[in-house]
């Protein structure tokens, strides 16, 4: 079955950096857009960054200039480089991808289980 697995989260001090990874696996025909969302306690899930299959990125305004999204299509992996982290960046970060499974060829949105990012001194 198609699945997404995030990794790279952890505890970091304010001003520090982390790089998140999300790898897609399973019987996949194709992957279109991929992206990162986050959800802090008591808040709605929000878009962090997205990237097209060809590598064109887009960012939420609050993340622009600090975060960088990239992907490796050969590895079915999307990355999020996070710099100058702030306490308000603390959240569970989720990977999302538009995927066509080989069995159905019907595009759907798939989510990873999330990885915790905590920014604290």
N, C-alpha and C positions, 0 to 999 in steps of 0.2 A: 504493500500500500504506500501511497505517496505520503511523505512526511517531511517536515522541516525541523531542524534541531539547531537551536542557538547555543553559542558558547562565548566565553570571554568576559562575562560580567564579574563583578566583585566589588571590593571596598577600595576607594581611592580618596585621597585628600583633595580639598578644593584647589583648583588650578592644575590638577593632574590630568592624565590621559588614560584612555582605555580603547581597545579595539575589539569590537564584537564581530563574530562570524556567524553565518547561518548557512547550513548546507542542506540542500534538497536531495532526497533519495527516493528510490522506488521505481516503479514502472512509469517513466515519464516520457511523453512524446515531445513536449516543448514547454519552455518557460518564457513568459513574456515579461511583464514588469515585476520588479521585486521592490521591497521597501521595508522600512522600520517604523514601528509605532511604539509608543510608550504609555504606561498607565501608572500614575501615582495613586496612593491611597486616597479615596474620597473624590477622585477626579475621573473625568471621562478619558477614554483612550484617545490619543491624539497622534496625528502623523508627525513623524520626525523627518524622514527623507524617503524619496522614491527614486528609482532608476529604471530607465527603459532597457530593452534588450540590447540596444546599441550603445548603451552607456551614458545616455543623457540624464543628468541628475536634476532633482528639484528638492528644495528644502523648505521647511517651515521657517518663518521669519526669525523666530527666536533662536534657531539653530544655525542660521546662515553665518558663515565666517568661522565657526567653531567646529562643526561636524563635517565630515566628508564621507559620502557613500561611494562605493565601488563594487564591481562584480567581476567574477571570473566564470564565464560561461562553460569553459571546459571542466570546471569543478562543480558546476551548479551551485555556486556559493556567492553570497552577497556579504559585504563588509560594511561596518560603520566605524570610522575613526573618530573618536571623540576627544577633543582637546579643550583646555581651559574650563574644565568641568566645575559646575557650581552645585551647591546643595540642592537647589531646586531641580536639578537634573535627576535626582534620585527617583527611581521608578523601576518597574519591570518593563524590559524592552522586548518587544515581540517582532518576529520576522513574519512577513507576508509575501506571498507570491501568487501570480496568476499562472496556473499550470493546467496543461492538457494531459491527463493520464492516457497511457496507451490503450487501456481497455475500453474507454468511452470516447476519447477525443473531445470531450466536452470541457470547456474551460471553466475553472472554478478558482475561488480564492482560498488559499490554504494558510494556516497559521501554525507557528511554532508554539512551544509550551512557555516560552519566555525565559529571560535571564535577568537576574537582579543586579542592578547597578546602584550602589550606595556611595554618595559623595559626602564625606564627613571628616572632620578633624579629630 
